[in-house]
Amino acid sequence: MLFKLLAGAVIIGCAVLFVTTETDCINKEAELAALQAQIDAYNIENAELQRTLSSDDLSAYMERIALEEKDYAYPDERRFYDTSRD
């Protein structure tokens, strides 16, 4: 009788371990896919930056970064912002 209870407990333990291991594998595969997509995006960005550096047109690149990402403006440029939405 004790052997049957012990065998049942081992089987249940193995089943629980199998299910948790499969769940972890599925989660890790999803995480791997997300990281691979991020790596691909970085590779594309890196290729674009490499192309910009090799084209010897750094002034156009610096101008684009200053205007788009840093929100700088030309000295004689006027910018109007809609503050009524706040």
mmCIF file as gemmi writes it, N, C-alpha and C atoms, coordinates in Angstrom:
data_model
loop_
_atom_site.group_PDB
_atom_site.id
_atom_site.type_symbol
_atom_site.label_atom_id
_atom_site.label_alt_id
_atom_site.label_comp_id
_atom_site.label_asym_id
_atom_site.label_entity_id
_atom_site.label_seq_id
_atom_site.pdbx_PDB_ins_code
_atom_site.Cartn_x
_atom_site.Cartn_y
_atom_site.Cartn_z
_atom_site.occupancy
_atom_site.B_iso_or_equiv
_atom_site.pdbx_formal_charge
_atom_site.auth_seq_id
_atom_site.auth_asym_id
_atom_site.pdbx_PDB_model_num
ATOM 1 N N . MET Axp A 1 ? 0.808 -1.187 0 1 0 ? 1 A 1
ATOM 2 C CA . MET Axp A 1 ? 0 0 0 1 0 ? 1 A 1
ATOM 3 C C . MET Axp A 1 ? 0.865 1.271 0 1 0 ? 1 A 1
ATOM 4 N N . LEU Axp A 2 ? 1.887 1.272 0.827 1 0 ? 2 A 1
ATOM 5 C CA . LEU Axp A 2 ? 2.788 2.428 0.904 1 0 ? 2 A 1
ATOM 6 C C . LEU Axp A 2 ? 3.516 2.637 -0.418 1 0 ? 2 A 1
ATOM 7 N N . PHE Axp A 3 ? 3.873 1.532 -1.076 1 0 ? 3 A 1
ATOM 8 C CA . PHE Axp A 3 ? 4.554 1.613 -2.366 1 0 ? 3 A 1
ATOM 9 C C . PHE Axp A 3 ? 3.649 2.256 -3.425 1 0 ? 3 A 1
ATOM 10 N N . LYS Axp A 4 ? 2.367 1.927 -3.418 1 0 ? 4 A 1
ATOM 11 C CA . LYS Axp A 4 ? 1.428 2.493 -4.383 1 0 ? 4 A 1
ATOM 12 C C . LYS Axp A 4 ? 1.259 3.999 -4.146 1 0 ? 4 A 1
ATOM 13 N N . LEU Axp A 5 ? 1.183 4.427 -2.885 1 0 ? 5 A 1
ATOM 14 C CA . LEU Axp A 5 ? 1.061 5.846 -2.584 1 0 ? 5 A 1
ATOM 15 C C . LEU Axp A 5 ? 2.32 6.609 -3.005 1 0 ? 5 A 1
ATOM 16 N N . LEU Axp A 6 ? 3.464 6.006 -2.744 1 0 ? 6 A 1
ATOM 17 C CA . LEU Axp A 6 ? 4.721 6.625 -3.125 1 0 ? 6 A 1
ATOM 18 C C . LEU Axp A 6 ? 4.849 6.718 -4.642 1 0 ? 6 A 1
ATOM 19 N N . ALA Axp A 7 ? 4.454 5.666 -5.348 1 0 ? 7 A 1
ATOM 20 C CA . ALA Axp A 7 ? 4.498 5.667 -6.814 1 0 ? 7 A 1
ATOM 21 C C . ALA Axp A 7 ? 3.537 6.716 -7.376 1 0 ? 7 A 1
ATOM 22 N N . GLY Axp A 8 ? 2.36 6.854 -6.804 1 0 ? 8 A 1
ATOM 23 C CA . GLY Axp A 8 ? 1.39 7.863 -7.234 1 0 ? 8 A 1
ATOM 24 C C . GLY Axp A 8 ? 1.912 9.273 -7.01 1 0 ? 8 A 1
ATOM 25 N N . ALA Axp A 9 ? 2.558 9.496 -5.86 1 0 ? 9 A 1
ATOM 26 C CA . ALA Axp A 9 ? 3.114 10.803 -5.558 1 0 ? 9 A 1
ATOM 27 C C . ALA Axp A 9 ? 4.237 11.157 -6.534 1 0 ? 9 A 1
ATOM 28 N N . VAL Axp A 10 ? 5.066 10.17 -6.877 1 0 ? 10 A 1
ATOM 29 C CA . VAL Axp A 10 ? 6.144 10.399 -7.832 1 0 ? 10 A 1
ATOM 30 C C . VAL Axp A 10 ? 5.575 10.731 -9.208 1 0 ? 10 A 1
ATOM 31 N N . ILE Axp A 11 ? 4.545 10.026 -9.62 1 0 ? 11 A 1
ATOM 32 C CA . ILE Axp A 11 ? 3.934 10.285 -10.932 1 0 ? 11 A 1
ATOM 33 C C . ILE Axp A 11 ? 3.308 11.676 -10.968 1 0 ? 11 A 1
ATOM 34 N N . ILE Axp A 12 ? 2.611 12.056 -9.914 1 0 ? 12 A 1
ATOM 35 C CA . ILE Axp A 12 ? 2 13.388 -9.858 1 0 ? 12 A 1
ATOM 36 C C . ILE Axp A 12 ? 3.093 14.465 -9.84 1 0 ? 12 A 1
ATOM 37 N N . GLY Axp A 13 ? 4.139 14.232 -9.084 1 0 ? 13 A 1
ATOM 38 C CA . GLY Axp A 13 ? 5.255 15.181 -9.041 1 0 ? 13 A 1
ATOM 39 C C . GLY Axp A 13 ? 5.908 15.349 -10.402 1 0 ? 13 A 1
ATOM 40 N N . CYS Axp A 14 ? 6.092 14.237 -11.1 1 0 ? 14 A 1
ATOM 41 C CA . CYS Axp A 14 ? 6.683 14.301 -12.444 1 0 ? 14 A 1
ATOM 42 C C . CYS Axp A 14 ? 5.773 15.037 -13.42 1 0 ? 14 A 1
ATOM 43 N N . ALA Axp A 15 ? 4.486 14.833 -13.313 1 0 ? 15 A 1
ATOM 44 C CA . ALA Axp A 15 ? 3.535 15.513 -14.194 1 0 ? 15 A 1
ATOM 45 C C . ALA Axp A 15 ? 3.558 17.02 -13.948 1 0 ? 15 A 1
ATOM 46 N N . VAL Axp A 16 ? 3.577 17.414 -12.674 1 0 ? 16 A 1
ATOM 47 C CA . VAL Axp A 16 ? 3.628 18.843 -12.345 1 0 ? 16 A 1
ATOM 48 C C . VAL Axp A 16 ? 4.935 19.451 -12.844 1 0 ? 16 A 1
ATOM 49 N N . LEU Axp A 17 ? 6.025 18.75 -12.649 1 0 ? 17 A 1
ATOM 50 C CA . LEU Axp A 17 ? 7.325 19.228 -13.122 1 0 ? 17 A 1
ATOM 51 C C . LEU Axp A 17 ? 7.352 19.362 -14.637 1 0 ? 17 A 1
ATOM 52 N N . PHE Axp A 18 ? 6.741 18.408 -15.334 1 0 ? 18 A 1
ATOM 53 C CA . PHE Axp A 18 ? 6.69 18.458 -16.799 1 0 ? 18 A 1
ATOM 54 C C . PHE Axp A 18 ? 5.892 19.672 -17.274 1 0 ? 18 A 1
ATOM 55 N N . VAL Axp A 19 ? 4.748 19.923 -16.654 1 0 ? 19 A 1
ATOM 56 C CA . VAL Axp A 19 ? 3.9 21.05 -17.056 1 0 ? 19 A 1
ATOM 57 C C . VAL Axp A 19 ? 4.609 22.375 -16.791 1 0 ? 19 A 1
ATOM 58 N N . THR Axp A 20 ? 5.24 22.527 -15.633 1 0 ? 20 A 1
ATOM 59 C CA . THR Axp A 20 ? 5.935 23.787 -15.343 1 0 ? 20 A 1
ATOM 60 C C . THR Axp A 20 ? 7.134 23.988 -16.266 1 0 ? 20 A 1
ATOM 61 N N . THR Axp A 21 ? 7.818 22.923 -16.616 1 0 ? 21 A 1
ATOM 62 C CA . THR Axp A 21 ? 8.948 23.031 -17.529 1 0 ? 21 A 1
ATOM 63 C C . THR Axp A 21 ? 8.478 23.449 -18.922 1 0 ? 21 A 1
ATOM 64 N N . GLU Axp A 22 ? 7.391 22.885 -19.39 1 0 ? 22 A 1
ATOM 65 C CA . GLU Axp A 22 ? 6.842 23.263 -20.693 1 0 ? 22 A 1
ATOM 66 C C . GLU Axp A 22 ? 6.39 24.722 -20.695 1 0 ? 22 A 1
ATOM 67 N N . THR Axp A 23 ? 5.778 25.17 -19.608 1 0 ? 23 A 1
ATOM 68 C CA . THR Axp A 23 ? 5.348 26.565 -19.506 1 0 ? 23 A 1
ATOM 69 C C . THR Axp A 23 ? 6.55 27.498 -19.542 1 0 ? 23 A 1
ATOM 70 N N . ASP Axp A 24 ? 7.597 27.153 -18.828 1 0 ? 24 A 1
ATOM 71 C CA . ASP Axp A 24 ? 8.815 27.96 -18.849 1 0 ? 24 A 1
ATOM 72 C C . ASP Axp A 24 ? 9.432 28 -20.24 1 0 ? 24 A 1
ATOM 73 N N . CYS Axp A 25 ? 9.428 26.879 -20.935 1 0 ? 25 A 1
ATOM 74 C CA . CYS Axp A 25 ? 9.981 26.834 -22.298 1 0 ? 25 A 1
ATOM 75 C C . CYS Axp A 25 ? 9.185 27.731 -23.241 1 0 ? 25 A 1
ATOM 76 N N . ILE Axp A 26 ? 7.884 27.72 -23.131 1 0 ? 26 A 1
ATOM 77 C CA . ILE Axp A 26 ? 7.042 28.566 -23.978 1 0 ? 26 A 1
ATOM 78 C C . ILE Axp A 26 ? 7.316 30.04 -23.693 1 0 ? 26 A 1
ATOM 79 N N . ASN Axp A 27 ? 7.435 30.388 -22.405 1 0 ? 27 A 1
ATOM 80 C CA . ASN Axp A 27 ? 7.728 31.781 -22.042 1 0 ? 27 A 1
ATOM 81 C C . ASN Axp A 27 ? 9.101 32.209 -22.556 1 0 ? 27 A 1
ATOM 82 N N . LYS Axp A 28 ? 10.083 31.352 -22.443 1 0 ? 28 A 1
ATOM 83 C CA . LYS Axp A 28 ? 11.434 31.681 -22.903 1 0 ? 28 A 1
ATOM 84 C C . LYS Axp A 28 ? 11.489 31.796 -24.425 1 0 ? 28 A 1
ATOM 85 N N . GLU Axp A 29 ? 10.721 30.99 -25.137 1 0 ? 29 A 1
ATOM 86 C CA . GLU Axp A 29 ? 10.679 31.102 -26.589 1 0 ? 29 A 1
ATOM 87 C C . GLU Axp A 29 ? 10.055 32.419 -27.027 1 0 ? 29 A 1
ATOM 88 N N . ALA Axp A 30 ? 9.015 32.858 -26.313 1 0 ? 30 A 1
ATOM 89 C CA . ALA Axp A 30 ? 8.402 34.152 -26.629 1 0 ? 30 A 1
ATOM 90 C C . ALA Axp A 30 ? 9.381 35.286 -26.336 1 0 ? 30 A 1
ATOM 91 N N . GLU Axp A 31 ? 10.096 35.171 -25.232 1 0 ? 31 A 1
ATOM 92 C CA . GLU Axp A 31 ? 11.101 36.182 -24.899 1 0 ? 31 A 1
ATOM 93 C C . GLU Axp A 31 ? 12.219 36.203 -25.932 1 0 ? 31 A 1
ATOM 94 N N . LEU Axp A 32 ? 12.623 35.034 -26.399 1 0 ? 32 A 1
ATOM 95 C CA . LEU Axp A 32 ? 13.654 34.943 -27.429 1 0 ? 32 A 1
ATOM 96 C C . LEU Axp A 32 ? 13.196 35.595 -28.725 1 0 ? 32 A 1
ATOM 97 N N . ALA Axp A 33 ? 11.941 35.384 -29.099 1 0 ? 33 A 1
ATOM 98 C CA . ALA Axp A 33 ? 11.416 35.994 -30.32 1 0 ? 33 A 1
ATOM 99 C C . ALA Axp A 33 ? 11.39 37.517 -30.204 1 0 ? 33 A 1
ATOM 100 N N . ALA Axp A 34 ? 11.022 38.027 -29.034 1 0 ? 34 A 1
ATOM 101 C CA . ALA Axp A 34 ? 11.004 39.476 -28.833 1 0 ? 34 A 1
ATOM 102 C C . ALA Axp A 34 ? 12.415 40.046 -28.899 1 0 ? 34 A 1
ATOM 103 N N . LEU Axp A 35 ? 13.367 39.361 -28.288 1 0 ? 35 A 1
ATOM 104 C CA . LEU Axp A 35 ? 14.757 39.819 -28.341 1 0 ? 35 A 1
ATOM 105 C C . LEU Axp A 35 ? 15.318 39.753 -29.751 1 0 ? 35 A 1
ATOM 106 N N . GLN Axp A 36 ? 14.935 38.73 -30.509 1 0 ? 36 A 1
ATOM 107 C CA . GLN Axp A 36 ? 15.406 38.616 -31.887 1 0 ? 36 A 1
ATOM 108 C C . GLN Axp A 36 ? 14.848 39.748 -32.743 1 0 ? 36 A 1
ATOM 109 N N . ALA Axp A 37 ? 13.591 40.121 -32.502 1 0 ? 37 A 1
ATOM 110 C CA . ALA Axp A 37 ? 13.009 41.252 -33.23 1 0 ? 37 A 1
ATOM 111 C C . ALA Axp A 37 ? 13.734 42.541 -32.88 1 0 ? 37 A 1
ATOM 112 N N . GLN Axp A 38 ? 14.093 42.701 -31.616 1 0 ? 38 A 1
ATOM 113 C CA . GLN Axp A 38 ? 14.834 43.885 -31.195 1 0 ? 38 A 1
ATOM 114 C C . GLN Axp A 38 ? 16.234 43.912 -31.824 1 0 ? 38 A 1
ATOM 115 N N . ILE Axp A 39 ? 16.872 42.756 -31.907 1 0 ? 39 A 1
ATOM 116 C CA . ILE Axp A 39 ? 18.191 42.664 -32.552 1 0 ? 39 A 1
ATOM 117 C C . ILE Axp A 39 ? 18.083 43.034 -34.026 1 0 ? 39 A 1
ATOM 118 N N . ASP Axp A 40 ? 17.045 42.552 -34.689 1 0 ? 40 A 1
ATOM 119 C CA . ASP Axp A 40 ? 16.848 42.89 -36.104 1 0 ? 40 A 1
ATOM 120 C C . ASP Axp A 40 ? 16.652 44.39 -36.295 1 0 ? 40 A 1
ATOM 121 N N . ALA Axp A 41 ? 15.896 45.017 -35.398 1 0 ? 41 A 1
ATOM 122 C CA . ALA Axp A 41 ? 15.679 46.464 -35.488 1 0 ? 41 A 1
ATOM 123 C C . ALA Axp A 41 ? 16.993 47.212 -35.28 1 0 ? 41 A 1
ATOM 124 N N . TYR Axp A 42 ? 17.795 46.759 -34.328 1 0 ? 42 A 1
ATOM 125 C CA . TYR Axp A 42 ? 19.096 47.395 -34.103 1 0 ? 42 A 1
ATOM 126 C C . TYR Axp A 42 ? 20.023 47.189 -35.298 1 0 ? 42 A 1
ATOM 127 N N . ASN Axp A 43 ? 19.965 46.038 -35.923 1 0 ? 43 A 1
ATOM 128 C CA . ASN Axp A 43 ? 20.796 45.797 -37.102 1 0 ? 43 A 1
ATOM 129 C C . ASN Axp A 43 ? 20.404 46.719 -38.253 1 0 ? 43 A 1
ATOM 130 N N . ILE Axp A 44 ? 19.119 46.943 -38.429 1 0 ? 44 A 1
ATOM 131 C CA . ILE Axp A 44 ? 18.649 47.845 -39.479 1 0 ? 44 A 1
ATOM 132 C C . ILE Axp A 44 ? 19.103 49.272 -39.185 1 0 ? 44 A 1
ATOM 133 N N . GLU Axp A 45 ? 18.957 49.687 -37.926 1 0 ? 45 A 1
ATOM 134 C CA . GLU Axp A 45 ? 19.395 51.028 -37.543 1 0 ? 45 A 1
ATOM 135 C C . GLU Axp A 45 ? 20.907 51.173 -37.704 1 0 ? 45 A 1
ATOM 136 N N . ASN Axp A 46 ? 21.633 50.135 -37.35 1 0 ? 46 A 1
ATOM 137 C CA . ASN Axp A 46 ? 23.086 50.16 -37.481 1 0 ? 46 A 1
ATOM 138 C C . ASN Axp A 46 ? 23.5 50.271 -38.949 1 0 ? 46 A 1
ATOM 139 N N . ALA Axp A 47 ? 22.824 49.539 -39.822 1 0 ? 47 A 1
ATOM 140 C CA . ALA Axp A 47 ? 23.134 49.607 -41.247 1 0 ? 47 A 1
ATOM 141 C C . ALA Axp A 47 ? 22.851 51.005 -41.802 1 0 ? 47 A 1
ATOM 142 N N . GLU Axp A 48 ? 21.763 51.619 -41.336 1 0 ? 48 A 1
ATOM 143 C CA . GLU Axp A 48 ? 21.436 52.971 -41.79 1 0 ? 48 A 1
ATOM 144 C C . GLU Axp A 48 ? 22.492 53.971 -41.311 1 0 ? 48 A 1
ATOM 145 N N . LEU Axp A 49 ? 22.911 53.839 -40.071 1 0 ? 49 A 1
ATOM 146 C CA . LEU Axp A 49 ? 23.938 54.736 -39.55 1 0 ? 49 A 1
ATOM 147 C C . LEU Axp A 49 ? 25.272 54.517 -40.254 1 0 ? 49 A 1
ATOM 148 N N . GLN Axp A 50 ? 25.584 53.266 -40.558 1 0 ? 50 A 1
ATOM 149 C CA . GLN Axp A 50 ? 26.823 52.965 -41.271 1 0 ? 50 A 1
ATOM 150 C C . GLN Axp A 50 ? 26.802 53.561 -42.67 1 0 ? 50 A 1
ATOM 151 N N . ARG Axp A 51 ? 25.646 53.482 -43.325 1 0 ? 51 A 1
ATOM 152 C CA . ARG Axp A 51 ? 25.496 54.067 -44.658 1 0 ? 51 A 1
ATOM 153 C C . ARG Axp A 51 ? 25.642 55.586 -44.598 1 0 ? 51 A 1
ATOM 154 N N . THR Axp A 52 ? 25.1 56.198 -43.558 1 0 ? 52 A 1
ATOM 155 C CA . THR Axp A 52 ? 25.214 57.644 -43.39 1 0 ? 52 A 1
ATOM 156 C C . THR Axp A 52 ? 26.665 58.048 -43.166 1 0 ? 52 A 1
ATOM 157 N N . LEU Axp A 53 ? 27.376 57.296 -42.348 1 0 ? 53 A 1
ATOM 158 C CA . LEU Axp A 53 ? 28.774 57.614 -42.081 1 0 ? 53 A 1
ATOM 159 C C . LEU Axp A 53 ? 29.655 57.437 -43.311 1 0 ? 53 A 1
ATOM 160 N N . SER Axp A 54 ? 29.347 56.454 -44.119 1 0 ? 54 A 1
ATOM 161 C CA . SER Axp A 54 ? 30.174 56.208 -45.297 1 0 ? 54 A 1
ATOM 162 C C . SER Axp A 54 ? 29.838 57.141 -46.456 1 0 ? 54 A 1
ATOM 163 N N . SER Axp A 55 ? 28.725 57.867 -46.376 1 0 ? 55 A 1
ATOM 164 C CA . SER Axp A 55 ? 28.334 58.743 -47.485 1 0 ? 55 A 1
ATOM 165 C C . SER Axp A 55 ? 28.993 60.116 -47.414 1 0 ? 55 A 1
ATOM 166 N N . ASP Axp A 56 ? 29.734 60.418 -46.371 1 0 ? 56 A 1
ATOM 167 C CA . ASP Axp A 56 ? 30.419 61.7 -46.203 1 0 ? 56 A 1
ATOM 168 C C . ASP Axp A 56 ? 29.451 62.882 -46.205 1 0 ? 56 A 1
ATOM 169 N N . ASP Axp A 57 ? 28.219 62.663 -45.801 1 0 ? 57 A 1
ATOM 170 C CA . ASP Axp A 57 ? 27.229 63.729 -45.727 1 0 ? 57 A 1
ATOM 171 C C . ASP Axp A 57 ? 26.746 63.846 -44.286 1 0 ? 57 A 1
ATOM 172 N N . LEU Axp A 58 ? 27.671 64.114 -43.387 1 0 ? 58 A 1
ATOM 173 C CA . LEU Axp A 58 ? 27.337 64.175 -41.973 1 0 ? 58 A 1
ATOM 174 C C . LEU Axp A 58 ? 26.55 65.43 -41.618 1 0 ? 58 A 1
ATOM 175 N N . SER Axp A 59 ? 26.719 66.497 -42.37 1 0 ? 59 A 1
ATOM 176 C CA . SER Axp A 59 ? 25.991 67.72 -42.031 1 0 ? 59 A 1
ATOM 177 C C . SER Axp A 59 ? 24.482 67.53 -42.195 1 0 ? 59 A 1
ATOM 178 N N . ALA Axp A 60 ? 24.065 66.829 -43.227 1 0 ? 60 A 1
ATOM 179 C CA . ALA Axp A 60 ? 22.634 66.563 -43.413 1 0 ? 60 A 1
ATOM 180 C C . ALA Axp A 60 ? 22.113 65.66 -42.304 1 0 ? 60 A 1
ATOM 181 N N . TYR Axp A 61 ? 22.915 64.695 -41.903 1 0 ? 61 A 1
ATOM 182 C CA . TYR Axp A 61 ? 22.512 63.805 -40.816 1 0 ? 61 A 1
ATOM 183 C C . TYR Axp A 61 ? 22.387 64.572 -39.503 1 0 ? 61 A 1
ATOM 184 N N . MET Axp A 62 ? 23.365 65.415 -39.2 1 0 ? 62 A 1
ATOM 185 C CA . MET Axp A 62 ? 23.323 66.19 -37.963 1 0 ? 62 A 1
ATOM 186 C C . MET Axp A 62 ? 22.142 67.16 -37.967 1 0 ? 62 A 1
ATOM 187 N N . GLU Axp A 63 ? 21.845 67.727 -39.122 1 0 ? 63 A 1
ATOM 188 C CA . GLU Axp A 63 ? 20.697 68.626 -39.234 1 0 ? 63 A 1
ATOM 189 C C . GLU Axp A 63 ? 19.395 67.884 -38.988 1 0 ? 63 A 1
ATOM 190 N N . ARG Axp A 64 ? 19.272 66.708 -39.55 1 0 ? 64 A 1
ATOM 191 C CA . ARG Axp A 64 ? 18.054 65.913 -39.368 1 0 ? 64 A 1
ATOM 192 C C . ARG Axp A 64 ? 17.87 65.532 -37.905 1 0 ? 64 A 1
ATOM 193 N N . ILE Axp A 65 ? 18.937 65.108 -37.247 1 0 ? 65 A 1
ATOM 194 C CA . ILE Axp A 65 ? 18.856 64.73 -35.838 1 0 ? 65 A 1
ATOM 195 C C . ILE Axp A 65 ? 18.492 65.944 -34.992 1 0 ? 65 A 1
ATOM 196 N N . ALA Axp A 66 ? 19.102 67.088 -35.276 1 0 ? 66 A 1
ATOM 197 C CA . ALA Axp A 66 ? 18.837 68.297 -34.497 1 0 ? 66 A 1
ATOM 198 C C . ALA Axp A 66 ? 17.387 68.74 -34.642 1 0 ? 66 A 1
ATOM 199 N N . LEU Axp A 67 ? 16.845 68.662 -35.835 1 0 ? 67 A 1
ATOM 200 C CA . LEU Axp A 67 ? 15.482 69.136 -36.062 1 0 ? 67 A 1
ATOM 201 C C . LEU Axp A 67 ? 14.439 68.139 -35.582 1 0 ? 67 A 1
ATOM 202 N N . GLU Axp A 68 ? 14.657 66.858 -35.826 1 0 ? 68 A 1
ATOM 203 C CA . GLU Axp A 68 ? 13.637 65.859 -35.508 1 0 ? 68 A 1
ATOM 204 C C . GLU Axp A 68 ? 13.707 65.37 -34.062 1 0 ? 68 A 1
ATOM 205 N N . GLU Axp A 69 ? 14.888 64.991 -33.61 1 0 ? 69 A 1
ATOM 206 C CA . GLU Axp A 69 ? 14.986 64.338 -32.31 1 0 ? 69 A 1
ATOM 207 C C . GLU Axp A 69 ? 15.285 65.307 -31.179 1 0 ? 69 A 1
ATOM 208 N N . LYS Axp A 70 ? 16.09 66.297 -31.418 1 0 ? 70 A 1
ATOM 209 C CA . LYS Axp A 70 ? 16.464 67.235 -30.355 1 0 ? 70 A 1
ATOM 210 C C . LYS Axp A 70 ? 15.54 68.444 -30.305 1 0 ? 70 A 1
ATOM 211 N N . ASP Axp A 71 ? 14.701 68.606 -31.317 1 0 ? 71 A 1
ATOM 212 C CA . ASP Axp A 71 ? 13.725 69.696 -31.388 1 0 ? 71 A 1
ATOM 213 C C . ASP Axp A 71 ? 14.393 71.065 -31.407 1 0 ? 71 A 1
ATOM 214 N N . TYR Axp A 72 ? 15.532 71.159 -32.068 1 0 ? 72 A 1
ATOM 215 C CA . TYR Axp A 72 ? 16.205 72.435 -32.252 1 0 ? 72 A 1
ATOM 216 C C . TYR Axp A 72 ? 15.569 73.15 -33.443 1 0 ? 72 A 1
ATOM 217 N N . ALA Axp A 73 ? 15.868 74.421 -33.569 1 0 ? 73 A 1
ATOM 218 C CA . ALA Axp A 73 ? 15.33 75.209 -34.681 1 0 ? 73 A 1
ATOM 219 C C . ALA Axp A 73 ? 16.431 76.094 -35.236 1 0 ? 73 A 1
ATOM 220 N N . TYR Axp A 74 ? 16.209 76.577 -36.463 1 0 ? 74 A 1
ATOM 221 C CA . TYR Axp A 74 ? 17.122 77.544 -37.061 1 0 ? 74 A 1
ATOM 222 C C . TYR Axp A 74 ? 16.999 78.869 -36.311 1 0 ? 74 A 1
ATOM 223 N N . PRO Axp A 75 ? 18.025 79.704 -36.36 1 0 ? 75 A 1
ATOM 224 C CA . PRO Axp A 75 ? 17.952 80.977 -35.624 1 0 ? 75 A 1
ATOM 225 C C . PRO Axp A 75 ? 16.793 81.869 -36.062 1 0 ? 75 A 1
ATOM 226 N N . ASP Axp A 76 ? 16.446 81.876 -37.346 1 0 ? 76 A 1
ATOM 227 C CA . ASP Axp A 76 ? 15.371 82.743 -37.824 1 0 ? 76 A 1
ATOM 228 C C . ASP Axp A 76 ? 14.043 81.997 -37.978 1 0 ? 76 A 1
ATOM 229 N N . GLU Axp A 77 ? 13.958 80.797 -37.466 1 0 ? 77 A 1
ATOM 230 C CA . GLU Axp A 77 ? 12.755 79.984 -37.619 1 0 ? 77 A 1
ATOM 231 C C . GLU Axp A 77 ? 11.798 80.235 -36.463 1 0 ? 77 A 1
ATOM 232 N N . ARG Axp A 78 ? 10.513 80.339 -36.786 1 0 ? 78 A 1
ATOM 233 C CA . ARG Axp A 78 ? 9.48 80.49 -35.769 1 0 ? 78 A 1
ATOM 234 C C . ARG Axp A 78 ? 8.693 79.196 -35.679 1 0 ? 78 A 1
ATOM 235 N N . ARG Axp A 79 ? 8.5 78.748 -34.468 1 0 ? 79 A 1
ATOM 236 C CA . ARG Axp A 79 ? 7.697 77.546 -34.251 1 0 ? 79 A 1
ATOM 237 C C . ARG Axp A 79 ? 6.503 77.91 -33.37 1 0 ? 79 A 1
ATOM 238 N N . PHE Axp A 80 ? 5.363 77.37 -33.747 1 0 ? 80 A 1
ATOM 239 C CA . PHE Axp A 80 ? 4.142 77.619 -33.017 1 0 ? 80 A 1
ATOM 240 C C . PHE Axp A 80 ? 3.661 76.292 -32.435 1 0 ? 80 A 1
ATOM 241 N N . TYR Axp A 81 ? 3.308 76.312 -31.169 1 0 ? 81 A 1
ATOM 242 C CA . TYR Axp A 81 ? 2.84 75.122 -30.485 1 0 ? 81 A 1
ATOM 243 C C . TYR Axp A 81 ? 1.433 75.35 -29.979 1 0 ? 81 A 1
ATOM 244 N N . ASP Axp A 82 ? 0.616 74.337 -30.113 1 0 ? 82 A 1
ATOM 245 C CA . ASP Axp A 82 ? -0.756 74.396 -29.644 1 0 ? 82 A 1
ATOM 246 C C . ASP Axp A 82 ? -0.777 74.041 -28.167 1 0 ? 82 A 1
ATOM 247 N N . THR Axp A 83 ? -0.982 75.031 -27.33 1 0 ? 83 A 1
ATOM 248 C CA . THR Axp A 83 ? -1.006 74.802 -25.88 1 0 ? 83 A 1
ATOM 249 C C . THR Axp A 83 ? -2.429 74.692 -25.347 1 0 ? 83 A 1
ATOM 250 N N . SER Axp A 84 ? -3.426 74.818 -26.19 1 0 ? 84 A 1
ATOM 251 C CA . SER Axp A 84 ? -4.811 74.764 -25.732 1 0 ? 84 A 1
ATOM 252 C C . SER Axp A 84 ? -5.27 73.337 -25.451 1 0 ? 84 A 1
ATOM 253 N N . ARG Axp A 85 ? -4.527 72.349 -25.875 1 0 ? 85 A 1
ATOM 254 C CA . ARG Axp A 85 ? -4.927 70.957 -25.658 1 0 ? 85 A 1
ATOM 255 C C . ARG Axp A 85 ? -4.649 70.495 -24.242 1 0 ? 85 A 1
ATOM 256 N N . ASP Axp A 86 ? -3.812 71.174 -23.521 1 0 ? 86 A 1
ATOM 257 C CA . ASP Axp A 86 ? -3.455 70.749 -22.166 1 0 ? 86 A 1
ATOM 258 C C . ASP Axp A 86 ? -4.504 71.052 -21.206 1 0 ? 86 A 1
